[in-house]
């Protein structure tokens, strides 16, 4: 399983990433953070869990790449925060980044703080939302969300996990894509 988080903004807007999400990151084969850690100790804490792919968000003032790519089971993934895309989360722009800049099949992004599983112009676009539930840009504060990605030989399954006000984890949305 790939654990995907973004927009933690710790400690500037949130106290910490929920422990339930930290446990999922510890269990994951790979963790992806799509930017806006806010401070390097948050990055260091996640990096201790195992393999981490992370990119710089507009609120990260320490050294990280602006984009990354990796491959799992023959599928090419890209990670890009989304800084500079207007409007935030614009599918045309994200698909163009996936196709022309990163040359990937799947683009993981953040910045909008709005969780989403979409397919646009043949590219799978995945946004885990904010793992702490903080607002940002045009997004209002809400419940913390993250994403889990499961790969099989012929499918990619993406699940948005939400931490409810009662403190329970619930599957908010799941989509499966044939590969």
VENDADA-V580564 format. One record per pair of residues at least 4 apart in sequence whose ideal C-beta (glycine too) atoms are under 7 Angstrom apart, sorted by sequence separation. I is the first residue (numbers start at 1). J is the second residue. D is the distance in whole Angstrom. If there is no record, write none. Layout:
{{I J D} {I J D}}
//
This chain:
{{9 13 4} {10 14 5} {11 15 6} {17 21 5} {19 23 6} {20 24 7} {21 25 6} {22 26 7} {23 27 6} {24 28 6} {33 37 7} {38 42 6} {40 44 6} {41 45 6} {42 46 7} {43 47 6} {44 48 7} {56 60 5} {60 64 6} {71 75 7} {85 89 7} {90 94 6} {91 95 6} {92 96 6} {93 97 6} {94 98 6} {95 99 6} {96 100 6} {97 101 5} {98 102 6} {119 123 7} {130 134 5} {135 139 5} {163 167 7} {164 168 5} {9 14 5} {10 15 7} {17 22 6} {37 42 4} {47 52 5} {71 76 5} {72 77 7} {85 90 5} {97 102 6} {102 107 7} {119 124 5} {120 125 6} {135 140 5} {151 156 6} {8 14 7} {10 16 6} {25 31 5} {37 43 5} {46 52 6} {71 77 7} {82 88 6} {98 104 5} {135 141 4} {163 169 6} {164 170 6} {10 17 6} {69 76 7} {70 77 5} {82 89 7} {118 125 5} {134 141 6} {149 156 7} {150 157 4} {56 64 4} {69 77 7} {85 93 5} {133 141 6} {161 169 6} {162 170 5} {8 17 5} {55 64 6} {56 65 7} {69 78 5} {85 94 7} {98 107 4} {116 125 7} {117 126 6} {133 142 5} {149 158 5} {54 64 6} {55 65 6} {56 66 5} {97 107 6} {133 143 5} {161 171 6} {162 172 4} {43 54 6} {55 66 6} {67 78 6} {68 79 5} {116 127 4} {133 144 4} {147 158 6} {148 159 5} {161 172 7} {55 67 6} {67 79 6} {115 127 6} {132 144 5} {147 159 7} {159 171 6} {160 172 4} {33 46 6} {55 68 5} {67 80 5} {94 107 6} {114 127 6} {115 128 6} {131 144 6} {147 160 6} {148 161 6} {160 173 5} {115 129 3} {130 144 7} {131 145 7} {31 46 6} {53 68 5} {94 109 6} {112 127 6} {114 129 6} {130 145 7} {131 146 5} {145 160 6} {146 161 5} {159 174 5} {5 21 6} {107 123 6} {109 125 7} {113 129 6} {129 145 4} {145 161 7} {53 70 6} {80 97 6} {110 127 6} {113 130 4} {128 145 6} {145 162 5} {157 174 7} {158 175 6} {31 49 6} {105 123 7} {106 124 4} {107 125 5} {108 126 5} {109 127 5} {128 146 5} {31 50 7} {33 52 7} {105 124 7} {128 147 4} {143 162 5} {144 163 5} {157 176 5} {35 55 5} {78 98 6} {106 126 7} {143 163 6} {3 24 5} {25 46 6} {30 51 5} {31 52 5} {32 53 5} {33 54 4} {34 55 6} {35 56 6} {36 57 3} {38 59 5} {126 147 6} {143 164 6} {155 176 5} {156 177 5} {3 25 5} {35 57 3} {36 58 7} {38 60 7} {40 62 4} {80 102 7} {113 135 6} {143 165 7} {155 177 7} {26 49 5} {30 53 7} {36 59 5} {37 60 6} {58 81 7} {88 111 6} {89 112 4} {113 136 5} {155 178 6} {156 179 6} {25 49 5} {36 60 6} {55 79 5} {57 81 4} {78 102 4} {88 112 4} {99 123 7} {113 137 7} {154 178 6} {155 179 6} {3 28 4} {35 60 6} {55 80 6} {56 81 7} {58 83 4} {89 114 6} {95 120 5} {98 123 4} {112 137 7} {114 139 6} {154 179 6} {2 28 6} {12 38 5} {53 79 6} {55 81 5} {57 83 7} {78 104 4} {95 121 4} {113 139 4} {1 28 5} {2 29 7} {6 33 6} {9 36 6} {11 38 7} {76 103 7} {77 104 6} {80 107 7} {82 109 5} {89 116 7} {91 118 6} {112 139 6} {145 172 7} {1 29 6} {2 30 5} {3 31 5} {4 32 5} {5 33 5} {6 34 4} {8 36 7} {10 38 6} {11 39 7} {76 104 4} {81 109 7} {82 110 6} {83 111 6} {95 123 5} {6 35 6} {7 36 5} {8 37 6} {9 38 5} {10 39 7} {76 105 5} {77 106 5} {78 107 5} {79 108 5} {80 109 5} {81 110 5} {82 111 3} {91 120 4} {2 32 6} {6 36 7} {8 38 7} {75 105 5} {81 111 5} {82 112 6} {115 145 5} {75 106 6} {77 108 6} {94 125 5} {10 42 5} {124 156 7} {126 158 6} {69 102 6} {8 42 6} {91 125 6} {67 102 6} {69 104 6} {89 127 7} {117 158 5} {117 160 7} {34 79 6} {36 81 7} {115 160 5} {35 81 3} {32 79 6} {34 81 6} {88 137 5} {9 59 6} {88 138 7} {106 156 7} {57 110 7} {124 177 6} {57 111 7} {117 173 6} {117 175 4} {119 177 7} {34 108 5} {36 110 6} {34 109 6} {35 110 5} {32 108 6} {34 110 4} {75 151 7} {73 151 5} {72 151 6} {75 156 7} {34 128 7} {7 110 5} {4 108 6} {6 110 3} {75 179 7} {7 113 5} {21 131 5} {17 131 5} {17 132 6} {14 132 4} {14 134 5} {13 134 4} {4 126 7} {6 128 5} {10 132 7} {24 146 7} {5 128 6} {7 130 4} {8 131 5} {9 132 6} {21 144 7} {4 128 5} {6 130 7} {7 131 7} {8 132 5} {24 148 7} {6 131 7} {9 134 5} {21 146 5} {5 131 4} {18 144 5} {7 134 7} {7 136 6} {5 146 5} {4 146 6} {3 146 7} {4 147 4} {20 163 6} {3 148 6} {4 149 6} {18 163 5} {1 148 5} {2 149 4} {1 149 7} {1 150 6} {20 169 6}}
//
